[in-house]
Amino acid sequence: METVRRTLQIVFGLVPIVAGLDKFTNILVHWDRYLAPTVAQLIPMKPSAFMDVVAAFCLARLCAVAPSRVAARDGRLRHAEAR
């Protein structure tokens, strides 16, 4: 059971990183095609530039949240070991 849990933690950690980086490269998906045409007309930039901003935001959010999640997990592990 612990192997499955660890695998899911790794996958759910890597997917946002890969998706965020792919928004810059468009290797896996052409992300600007996912933008609704009405939204593309409303934003003051090209859809590809907008997706670059979205990618930067997603990666920054991931960098901000990941350390706290790791610290929380490590705290739970230390608490469990203390028992």
Secondary structure, DSSP 8 states (H G I E B T S, - for coil): -HHHHHHHHHHHHHHHHHHHHHHHH-SS--GGGGS-HHHHHHSSS-HHHHHHHHHHHHHHHHHHHHHHHHHHHHHHHHHHHH-
